[in-house]
Amino acid sequence: GAALEHLPPLEGMNLHAFRWDHALAFGRWLLKDEYPRNITVYLIEGACFDLGAPLSDAVAAQMETLARHLVRELSDSYDNIAG
């Protein structure tokens, strides 16, 4: 949508600062005219970024919730296409 019209420039980007909007900008650059008009982005905010730190319970729970949601959504989409 409109929020994604002004993506960050790719110049000077490095993997240590690579964010979700950089991934979209890279996809737009790579795919050019084939870049999809509609993209859904799912974000889970991290809690701790210490080296070697495990996922927090809250982040792990949200990952499980999102995974279940995506399985349902993709299954429904497949059923609509196949059926």
N, C-alpha and C positions, 0 to 999 in steps of 0.2 A: 503494500500500500504506500501511501504518501510518506510514512515514516522511513521507508527504505529507499526513497528517491535520492537521498543525499548520503550515500555510503562513504566511508573513509577512503582516502587514496591508498593505493597499494604501495606507492613509493615509500621506502624506508621501513617497511613492515618487517618484523622478525617473529620467529615462533614464540619467543618469550612474552610477546605482547599481542599475540594472535587472539582476537575475540570473535564472537559470533558474527558481528557485522563485517569483520574482515573476511570471514568465510563466504558471506554473501557477495561481497565486492569481488572476491577472487572468482566465484562462480559466474558472476556477470561478465567479468573479463574473459574467462575461459570459454563460456558457452555463447557469448555474443547474442545473436538473434535467436538462439535456441533456449535462452534463459527463460524459465517459466514466469508467467505473469503473477501467479499466486504461489506463495511459499508460506508454510507454517513453521514457526520457530518455537521450540520448547526449551525453556531455560530453567535451570535449577541453580540457585546461588550457593556457592561453596561456603563452608563455615570456617575451615582451617586450611591454610596453605603451607604449613610447616613441612619441611622435607621429611618424607617417610610417614607422615601422619595418616592414620586411617580415615575413612569417610566418617563424618559425624552420623549419629543415629538419625537425625532429621534429614540429612541429605540422602542417606541410604533408603529411608522410608519413602521419600519423594521419588527416588529413582524407581523403586518397585511400583509405586502408584502410576507413574508415567508409563512404565513398561506395560503394565496391565491395560492401561488406556489405549496405548498404541496397538497392542495385539487385538483388542476389541475393534478398534477403528479400522485397522487393515483387514481384519477378518470380514467385517461388514462390507467394506469396499470390494473385497474379492467375491463375496456372495452376490453382490449386486451385478458385478461384471459377469460372473459365471452362470448366474441363475436366471 
